Amino acid sequence: AVELGPYGICVNAVAPGIMLTKRAKEHWEARTEEQRQAILSGIPLRRIASVEEVATTIAFLASDDASYVNGLCLDVNGGSYMA
């Protein structure tokens, strides 16, 4: 972000938590209800992210609406890892 900013290039990152990709969904469904609840209890929103929720965050960072956002690592994890 520091090196490329002077050239008008914004550098950002997205750090997703657990999301229900096809592969993750198979593992999620193989867990017991007790195991699922234990995982969800560590997520303040009490649910797993959809792929679309993470994708829309990425789309925002790639859009003109985020033209002044630079040097950001955005946690998309339902509040699991709050600073």
Biopython code that builds the backbone (N, CA, C, O; Angstrom):
import numpy as np
from Bio.PDB.StructureBuilder import StructureBuilder

atoms = [
    (1, "ALA", "N", (0.825, -1.199, 0.000)),
    (1, "ALA", "CA", (0.000, 0.000, 0.000)),
    (1, "ALA", "C", (0.866, 1.259, 0.000)),
    (1, "ALA", "O", (0.565, 2.229, -0.696)),
    (2, "VAL", "N", (1.939, 1.235, 0.783)),
    (2, "VAL", "CA", (2.828, 2.402, 0.857)),
    (2, "VAL", "C", (3.601, 2.560, -0.453)),
    (2, "VAL", "O", (3.734, 3.666, -0.975)),
    (3, "GLU", "N", (4.100, 1.459, -0.968)),
    (3, "GLU", "CA", (4.912, 1.522, -2.178)),
    (3, "GLU", "C", (4.093, 1.812, -3.440)),
    (3, "GLU", "O", (4.565, 2.522, -4.328)),
    (4, "LEU", "N", (2.882, 1.276, -3.530)),
    (4, "LEU", "CA", (2.101, 1.410, -4.751)),
    (4, "LEU", "C", (1.095, 2.551, -4.716)),
    (4, "LEU", "O", (0.591, 2.964, -5.760)),
    (5, "GLY", "N", (0.798, 3.063, -3.526)),
    (5, "GLY", "CA", (-0.136, 4.171, -3.395)),
    (5, "GLY", "C", (0.207, 5.368, -4.263)),
    (5, "GLY", "O", (-0.690, 5.924, -4.897)),
    (6, "PRO", "N", (1.491, 5.799, -4.322)),
    (6, "PRO", "CA", (1.833, 6.940, -5.166)),
    (6, "PRO", "C", (1.523, 6.738, -6.653)),
    (6, "PRO", "O", (1.467, 7.704, -7.415)),
    (7, "TYR", "N", (1.323, 5.488, -7.059)),
    (7, "TYR", "CA", (0.986, 5.192, -8.441)),
    (7, "TYR", "C", (-0.529, 5.023, -8.644)),
    (7, "TYR", "O", (-0.977, 4.617, -9.716)),
    (8, "GLY", "N", (-1.297, 5.336, -7.614)),
    (8, "GLY", "CA", (-2.749, 5.217, -7.696)),
    (8, "GLY", "C", (-3.264, 3.798, -7.536)),
    (8, "GLY", "O", (-4.405, 3.498, -7.886)),
    (9, "ILE", "N", (-2.418, 2.928, -7.005)),
    (9, "ILE", "CA", (-2.805, 1.529, -6.817)),
    (9, "ILE", "C", (-3.075, 1.294, -5.337)),
    (9, "ILE", "O", (-2.203, 1.487, -4.490)),
    (10, "CYS", "N", (-4.295, 0.875, -5.045)),
    (10, "CYS", "CA", (-4.666, 0.554, -3.660)),
    (10, "CYS", "C", (-4.420, -0.930, -3.415)),
    (10, "CYS", "O", (-4.743, -1.771, -4.254)),
    (11, "VAL", "N", (-3.851, -1.238, -2.268)),
    (11, "VAL", "CA", (-3.556, -2.619, -1.903)),
    (11, "VAL", "C", (-4.310, -2.939, -0.618)),
    (11, "VAL", "O", (-4.068, -2.342, 0.431)),
    (12, "ASN", "N", (-5.222, -3.891, -0.724)),
    (12, "ASN", "CA", (-6.030, -4.299, 0.410)),
    (12, "ASN", "C", (-6.126, -5.815, 0.439)),
    (12, "ASN", "O", (-5.770, -6.491, -0.527)),
    (13, "ALA", "N", (-6.609, -6.338, 1.550)),
    (13, "ALA", "CA", (-6.770, -7.784, 1.684)),
    (13, "ALA", "C", (-8.067, -8.077, 2.415)),
    (13, "ALA", "O", (-8.575, -7.250, 3.172)),
    (14, "VAL", "N", (-8.587, -9.260, 2.176)),
    (14, "VAL", "CA", (-9.755, -9.738, 2.887)),
    (14, "VAL", "C", (-9.340, -11.003, 3.627)),
    (14, "VAL", "O", (-8.743, -11.906, 3.042)),
    (15, "ALA", "N", (-9.660, -11.062, 4.914)),
    (15, "ALA", "CA", (-9.350, -12.229, 5.738)),
    (15, "ALA", "C", (-10.669, -12.864, 6.181)),
    (15, "ALA", "O", (-11.229, -12.496, 7.213)),
    (16, "PRO", "N", (-11.157, -13.822, 5.390)),
    (16, "PRO", "CA", (-12.445, -14.428, 5.736)),
    (16, "PRO", "C", (-12.315, -15.447, 6.860)),
    (16, "PRO", "O", (-11.277, -16.085, 7.035)),
    (17, "GLY", "N", (-13.385, -15.575, 7.603)),
    (17, "GLY", "CA", (-13.486, -16.655, 8.580)),
    (17, "GLY", "C", (-14.044, -17.878, 7.869)),
    (17, "GLY", "O", (-13.849, -18.055, 6.667)),
    (18, "ILE", "N", (-14.727, -18.704, 8.609)),
    (18, "ILE", "CA", (-15.345, -19.897, 8.029)),
    (18, "ILE", "C", (-16.455, -19.454, 7.092)),
    (18, "ILE", "O", (-17.285, -18.617, 7.447)),
    (19, "MET", "N", (-16.464, -20.018, 5.899)),
    (19, "MET", "CA", (-17.566, -19.751, 4.978)),
    (19, "MET", "C", (-17.987, -21.053, 4.323)),
    (19, "MET", "O", (-17.191, -21.979, 4.170)),
    (20, "LEU", "N", (-19.241, -21.105, 3.943)),
    (20, "LEU", "CA", (-19.797, -22.340, 3.415)),
    (20, "LEU", "C", (-19.511, -22.524, 1.927)),
    (20, "LEU", "O", (-20.394, -22.381, 1.081)),
    (21, "THR", "N", (-18.263, -22.843, 1.638)),
    (21, "THR", "CA", (-17.925, -23.278, 0.285)),
    (21, "THR", "C", (-18.481, -24.685, 0.111)),
    (21, "THR", "O", (-18.943, -25.290, 1.079)),
    (22, "LYS", "N", (-18.444, -25.200, -1.074)),
    (22, "LYS", "CA", (-18.950, -26.550, -1.317)),
    (22, "LYS", "C", (-18.213, -27.561, -0.428)),
    (22, "LYS", "O", (-18.831, -28.430, 0.187)),
    (23, "ARG", "N", (-16.908, -27.433, -0.373)),
    (23, "ARG", "CA", (-16.103, -28.368, 0.427)),
    (23, "ARG", "C", (-16.374, -28.203, 1.918)),
    (23, "ARG", "O", (-16.530, -29.190, 2.637)),
    (24, "ALA", "N", (-16.431, -26.957, 2.381)),
    (24, "ALA", "CA", (-16.677, -26.711, 3.804)),
    (24, "ALA", "C", (-18.069, -27.173, 4.214)),
    (24, "ALA", "O", (-18.266, -27.644, 5.335)),
    (25, "LYS", "N", (-19.030, -27.039, 3.313)),
    (25, "LYS", "CA", (-20.401, -27.460, 3.611)),
    (25, "LYS", "C", (-20.459, -28.958, 3.879)),
    (25, "LYS", "O", (-21.178, -29.403, 4.774)),
    (26, "GLU", "N", (-19.710, -29.732, 3.112)),
    (26, "GLU", "CA", (-19.668, -31.185, 3.327)),
    (26, "GLU", "C", (-19.119, -31.500, 4.712)),
    (26, "GLU", "O", (-19.656, -32.358, 5.413)),
    (27, "HIS", "N", (-18.051, -30.810, 5.109)),
    (27, "HIS", "CA", (-17.470, -31.030, 6.439)),
    (27, "HIS", "C", (-18.426, -30.546, 7.529)),
    (27, "HIS", "O", (-18.548, -31.179, 8.577)),
    (28, "TRP", "N", (-19.098, -29.429, 7.281)),
    (28, "TRP", "CA", (-20.032, -28.877, 8.260)),
    (28, "TRP", "C", (-21.184, -29.859, 8.511)),
    (28, "TRP", "O", (-21.560, -30.115, 9.654)),
    (29, "GLU", "N", (-21.723, -30.391, 7.441)),
    (29, "GLU", "CA", (-22.852, -31.313, 7.563)),
    (29, "GLU", "C", (-22.457, -32.644, 8.201)),
    (29, "GLU", "O", (-23.312, -33.355, 8.729)),
    (30, "ALA", "N", (-21.175, -32.983, 8.156)),
    (30, "ALA", "CA", (-20.701, -34.222, 8.777)),
    (30, "ALA", "C", (-20.525, -34.082, 10.284)),
    (30, "ALA", "O", (-20.380, -35.085, 10.982)),
    (31, "ARG", "N", (-20.536, -32.864, 10.793)),
    (31, "ARG", "CA", (-20.380, -32.619, 12.232)),
    (31, "ARG", "C", (-21.702, -32.878, 12.957)),
    (31, "ARG", "O", (-22.781, -32.810, 12.370)),
    (32, "THR", "N", (-21.583, -33.172, 14.232)),
    (32, "THR", "CA", (-22.788, -33.323, 15.047)),
    (32, "THR", "C", (-23.356, -31.935, 15.354)),
    (32, "THR", "O", (-22.664, -30.927, 15.208)),
    (33, "GLU", "N", (-24.594, -31.894, 15.771)),
    (33, "GLU", "CA", (-25.217, -30.622, 16.135)),
    (33, "GLU", "C", (-24.456, -29.970, 17.293)),
    (33, "GLU", "O", (-24.320, -28.747, 17.336)),
    (34, "GLU", "N", (-23.974, -30.766, 18.208)),
    (34, "GLU", "CA", (-23.197, -30.240, 19.338)),
    (34, "GLU", "C", (-21.906, -29.581, 18.848)),
    (34, "GLU", "O", (-21.542, -28.503, 19.319)),
    (35, "GLN", "N", (-21.221, -30.216, 17.916)),
    (35, "GLN", "CA", (-19.998, -29.639, 17.345)),
    (35, "GLN", "C", (-20.293, -28.348, 16.603)),
    (35, "GLN", "O", (-19.538, -27.382, 16.714)),
    (36, "ARG", "N", (-21.381, -28.321, 15.849)),
    (36, "ARG", "CA", (-21.760, -27.104, 15.127)),
    (36, "ARG", "C", (-22.033, -25.956, 16.087)),
    (36, "ARG", "O", (-21.576, -24.833, 15.876)),
    (37, "GLN", "N", (-22.782, -26.249, 17.140)),
    (37, "GLN", "CA", (-23.117, -25.204, 18.112)),
    (37, "GLN", "C", (-21.865, -24.688, 18.822)),
    (37, "GLN", "O", (-21.778, -23.499, 19.128)),
    (38, "ALA", "N", (-20.914, -25.551, 19.081)),
    (38, "ALA", "CA", (-19.661, -25.124, 19.708)),
    (38, "ALA", "C", (-18.911, -24.151, 18.803)),
    (38, "ALA", "O", (-18.347, -23.162, 19.271)),
    (39, "ILE", "N", (-18.910, -24.441, 17.515)),
    (39, "ILE", "CA", (-18.245, -23.535, 16.553)),
    (39, "ILE", "C", (-19.003, -22.222, 16.472)),
    (39, "ILE", "O", (-18.394, -21.154, 16.534)),
    (40, "LEU", "N", (-20.316, -22.282, 16.334)),
    (40, "LEU", "CA", (-21.129, -21.077, 16.202)),
    (40, "LEU", "C", (-21.075, -20.199, 17.451)),
    (40, "LEU", "O", (-21.225, -18.981, 17.361)),
    (41, "SER", "N", (-20.865, -20.807, 18.600)),
    (41, "SER", "CA", (-20.807, -20.020, 19.840)),
    (41, "SER", "C", (-19.582, -19.097, 19.869)),
    (41, "SER", "O", (-19.551, -18.130, 20.629)),
    (42, "GLY", "N", (-18.580, -19.396, 19.045)),
    (42, "GLY", "CA", (-17.398, -18.544, 18.959)),
    (42, "GLY", "C", (-17.520, -17.444, 17.917)),
    (42, "GLY", "O", (-16.590, -16.661, 17.723)),
    (43, "ILE", "N", (-18.664, -17.383, 17.248)),
    (43, "ILE", "CA", (-18.913, -16.365, 16.233)),
    (43, "ILE", "C", (-20.037, -15.468, 16.741)),
    (43, "ILE", "O", (-21.167, -15.937, 16.874)),
    (44, "PRO", "N", (-19.767, -14.198, 17.029)),
    (44, "PRO", "CA", (-20.806, -13.332, 17.569)),
    (44, "PRO", "C", (-22.093, -13.276, 16.742)),
    (44, "PRO", "O", (-23.171, -13.112, 17.313)),
    (45, "LEU", "N", (-22.010, -13.407, 15.421)),
    (45, "LEU", "CA", (-23.228, -13.404, 14.608)),
    (45, "LEU", "C", (-23.938, -14.760, 14.620)),
    (45, "LEU", "O", (-25.046, -14.887, 14.099)),
    (46, "ARG", "N", (-23.300, -15.770, 15.215)),
    (46, "ARG", "CA", (-23.866, -17.110, 15.399)),
    (46, "ARG", "C", (-24.262, -17.809, 14.101)),
    (46, "ARG", "O", (-25.233, -18.564, 14.059)),
    (47, "ARG", "N", (-23.497, -17.544, 13.045)),
    (47, "ARG", "CA", (-23.734, -18.234, 11.781)),
    (47, "ARG", "C", (-22.451, -18.223, 10.969)),
    (47, "ARG", "O", (-21.523, -17.464, 11.248)),
    (48, "ILE", "N", (-22.419, -19.082, 9.958)),
    (48, "ILE", "CA", (-21.290, -19.189, 9.048)),
    (48, "ILE", "C", (-21.554, -18.252, 7.862)),
    (48, "ILE", "O", (-22.699, -18.091, 7.441)),
    (49, "ALA", "N", (-20.513, -17.649, 7.338)),
    (49, "ALA", "CA", (-20.662, -16.752, 6.186)),
    (49, "ALA", "C", (-20.975, -17.531, 4.920)),
    (49, "ALA", "O", (-20.547, -18.673, 4.750)),
    (50, "SER", "N", (-21.722, -16.900, 4.049)),
    (50, "SER", "CA", (-21.915, -17.462, 2.711)),
    (50, "SER", "C", (-20.758, -16.975, 1.834)),
    (50, "SER", "O", (-20.112, -15.972, 2.137)),
    (51, "VAL", "N", (-20.515, -17.687, 0.768)),
    (51, "VAL", "CA", (-19.481, -17.289, -0.179)),
    (51, "VAL", "C", (-19.812, -15.904, -0.740)),
    (51, "VAL", "O", (-18.921, -15.083, -0.959)),
    (52, "GLU", "N", (-21.097, -15.657, -0.968)),
    (52, "GLU", "CA", (-21.535, -14.375, -1.530)),
    (52, "GLU", "C", (-21.218, -13.204, -0.602)),
    (52, "GLU", "O", (-20.888, -12.115, -1.072)),
    (53, "GLU", "N", (-21.313, -13.415, 0.697)),
    (53, "GLU", "CA", (-21.006, -12.328, 1.636)),
    (53, "GLU", "C", (-19.536, -11.920, 1.559)),
    (53, "GLU", "O", (-19.213, -10.734, 1.637)),
    (54, "VAL", "N", (-18.674, -12.874, 1.409)),
    (54, "VAL", "CA", (-17.251, -12.561, 1.270)),
    (54, "VAL", "C", (-16.986, -11.950, -0.108)),
    (54, "VAL", "O", (-16.204, -11.008, -0.233)),
    (55, "ALA", "N", (-17.634, -12.485, -1.129)),
    (55, "ALA", "CA", (-17.444, -11.973, -2.489)),
    (55, "ALA", "C", (-17.891, -10.520, -2.613)),
    (55, "ALA", "O", (-17.232, -9.733, -3.292)),
    (56, "THR", "N", (-18.991, -10.152, -1.972)),
    (56, "THR", "CA", (-19.444, -8.762, -2.068)),
    (56, "THR", "C", (-18.486, -7.812, -1.367)),
    (56, "THR", "O", (-18.354, -6.655, -1.767)),
    (57, "THR", "N", (-17.821, -8.288, -0.332)),
    (57, "THR", "CA", (-16.803, -7.477, 0.333)),
    (57, "THR", "C", (-15.625, -7.237, -0.609)),
    (57, "THR", "O", (-15.109, -6.124, -0.708)),
    (58, "ILE", "N", (-15.216, -8.285, -1.290)),
    (58, "ILE", "CA", (-14.128, -8.167, -2.265)),
    (58, "ILE", "C", (-14.543, -7.239, -3.406)),
    (58, "ILE", "O", (-13.758, -6.403, -3.854)),
    (59, "ALA", "N", (-15.779, -7.393, -3.867)),
    (59, "ALA", "CA", (-16.276, -6.531, -4.948)),
    (59, "ALA", "C", (-16.273, -5.064, -4.516)),
    (59, "ALA", "O", (-15.944, -4.183, -5.310)),
    (60, "PHE", "N", (-16.637, -4.804, -3.264)),
    (60, "PHE", "CA", (-16.594, -3.428, -2.764)),
    (60, "PHE", "C", (-15.174, -2.880, -2.825)),
    (60, "PHE", "O", (-14.960, -1.769, -3.310)),
    (61, "LEU", "N", (-14.204, -3.646, -2.338)),
    (61, "LEU", "CA", (-12.820, -3.170, -2.336)),
    (61, "LEU", "C", (-12.286, -2.956, -3.744)),
    (61, "LEU", "O", (-11.398, -2.130, -3.954)),
    (62, "ALA", "N", (-12.817, -3.688, -4.702)),
    (62, "ALA", "CA", (-12.383, -3.529, -6.094)),
    (62, "ALA", "C", (-13.150, -2.427, -6.822)),
    (62, "ALA", "O", (-12.823, -2.097, -7.962)),
    (63, "SER", "N", (-14.161, -1.860, -6.180)),
    (63, "SER", "CA", (-15.006, -0.864, -6.839)),
    (63, "SER", "C", (-14.489, 0.558, -6.626)),
    (63, "SER", "O", (-13.610, 0.803, -5.800)),
    (64, "ASP", "N", (-15.051, 1.471, -7.380)),
    (64, "ASP", "CA", (-14.715, 2.883, -7.215)),
    (64, "ASP", "C", (-15.170, 3.418, -5.855)),
    (64, "ASP", "O", (-14.630, 4.414, -5.374)),
    (65, "ASP", "N", (-16.152, 2.771, -5.234)),
    (65, "ASP", "CA", (-16.619, 3.195, -3.910)),
    (65, "ASP", "C", (-15.520, 3.080, -2.858)),
    (65, "ASP", "O", (-15.578, 3.750, -1.827)),
    (66, "ALA", "N", (-14.531, 2.245, -3.106)),
    (66, "ALA", "CA", (-13.424, 2.064, -2.164)),
    (66, "ALA", "C", (-12.141, 2.713, -2.676)),
    (66, "ALA", "O", (-11.043, 2.280, -2.327)),
    (67, "SER", "N", (-12.275, 3.739, -3.496)),
    (67, "SER", "CA", (-11.100, 4.332, -4.148)),
    (67, "SER", "C", (-10.115, 4.977, -3.179)),
    (67, "SER", "O", (-8.961, 5.212, -3.536)),
    (68, "TYR", "N", (-10.560, 5.267, -1.954)),
    (68, "TYR", "CA", (-9.650, 5.875, -0.979)),
    (68, "TYR", "C", (-9.330, 4.916, 0.166)),
    (68, "TYR", "O", (-8.792, 5.326, 1.194)),
    (69, "VAL", "N", (-9.658, 3.661, -0.013)),
    (69, "VAL", "CA", (-9.337, 2.628, 0.973)),
    (69, "VAL", "C", (-8.026, 2.003, 0.540)),
    (69, "VAL", "O", (-7.933, 1.440, -0.551)),
    (70, "ASN", "N", (-7.013, 2.098, 1.387)),
    (70, "ASN", "CA", (-5.689, 1.588, 1.035)),
    (70, "ASN", "C", (-4.987, 1.065, 2.282)),
    (70, "ASN", "O", (-5.018, 1.707, 3.332)),
    (71, "GLY", "N", (-4.364, -0.083, 2.168)),
    (71, "GLY", "CA", (-3.609, -0.645, 3.278)),
    (71, "GLY", "C", (-4.480, -1.334, 4.314)),
    (71, "GLY", "O", (-4.106, -1.426, 5.483)),
    (72, "LEU", "N", (-5.630, -1.815, 3.892)),
    (72, "LEU", "CA", (-6.590, -2.414, 4.816)),
    (72, "LEU", "C", (-6.582, -3.935, 4.699)),
    (72, "LEU", "O", (-6.525, -4.487, 3.601)),
    (73, "CYS", "N", (-6.641, -4.597, 5.846)),
    (73, "CYS", "CA", (-6.932, -6.022, 5.884)),
    (73, "CYS", "C", (-8.278, -6.128, 6.580)),
    (73, "CYS", "O", (-8.382, -5.894, 7.784)),
    (74, "LEU", "N", (-9.295, -6.477, 5.833)),
    (74, "LEU", "CA", (-10.663, -6.497, 6.333)),
    (74, "LEU", "C", (-11.059, -7.899, 6.753)),
    (74, "LEU", "O", (-11.109, -8.818, 5.935)),
    (75, "ASP", "N", (-11.340, -8.052, 8.045)),
    (75, "ASP", "CA", (-11.803, -9.336, 8.578)),
    (75, "ASP", "C", (-13.281, -9.488, 8.246)),
    (75, "ASP", "O", (-14.098, -8.643, 8.612)),
    (76, "VAL", "N", (-13.619, -10.569, 7.550)),
    (76, "VAL", "CA", (-15.007, -10.868, 7.228)),
    (76, "VAL", "C", (-15.302, -12.201, 7.919)),
    (76, "VAL", "O", (-15.271, -13.263, 7.299)),
    (77, "ASN", "N", (-15.588, -12.115, 9.212)),
    (77, "ASN", "CA", (-15.683, -13.327, 10.014)),
    (77, "ASN", "C", (-16.794, -13.304, 11.061)),
    (77, "ASN", "O", (-16.771, -14.081, 12.015)),
    (78, "GLY", "N", (-17.750, -12.425, 10.881)),
    (78, "GLY", "CA", (-18.866, -12.375, 11.813)),
    (78, "GLY", "C", (-18.502, -11.899, 13.198)),
    (78, "GLY", "O", (-19.285, -12.047, 14.136)),
    (79, "GLY", "N", (-17.314, -11.326, 13.337)),
    (79, "GLY", "CA", (-16.857, -10.829, 14.624)),
    (79, "GLY", "C", (-16.002, -11.816, 15.398)),
    (79, "GLY", "O", (-15.714, -11.592, 16.574)),
    (80, "SER", "N", (-15.594, -12.895, 14.765)),
    (80, "SER", "CA", (-14.820, -13.929, 15.469)),
    (80, "SER", "C", (-13.495, -13.420, 16.011)),
    (80, "SER", "O", (-13.079, -13.808, 17.103)),
    (81, "TYR", "N", (-12.833, -12.557, 15.261)),
    (81, "TYR", "CA", (-11.518, -12.057, 15.649)),
    (81, "TYR", "C", (-11.557, -10.552, 15.699)),
    (81, "TYR", "O", (-11.022, -9.880, 14.817)),
    (82, "MET", "N", (-12.180, -10.024, 16.712)),
    (82, "MET", "CA", (-12.280, -8.562, 16.815)),
    (82, "MET", "C", (-11.024, -7.993, 17.434)),
    (82, "MET", "O", (-10.492, -8.535, 18.403)),
    (83, "ALA", "N", (-10.557, -6.900, 16.869)),
    (83, "ALA", "CA", (-9.354, -6.240, 17.392)),
    (83, "ALA", "C", (-9.684, -5.443, 18.629)),
    (83, "ALA", "O", (-8.801, -4.816, 19.214)),
]
sb = StructureBuilder()
sb.init_structure("model")
sb.init_model(0)
sb.init_chain("A")
sb.init_seg("    ")
for serial, (resi, resn, name, xyz) in enumerate(atoms, 1):
    if name == "N":
        sb.init_residue(resn, " ", resi, " ")
    sb.init_atom(name, np.array(xyz, "f"), 0.0, 1.0, " ", f" {name:<3s}", serial, name[0])
structure = sb.get_structure()
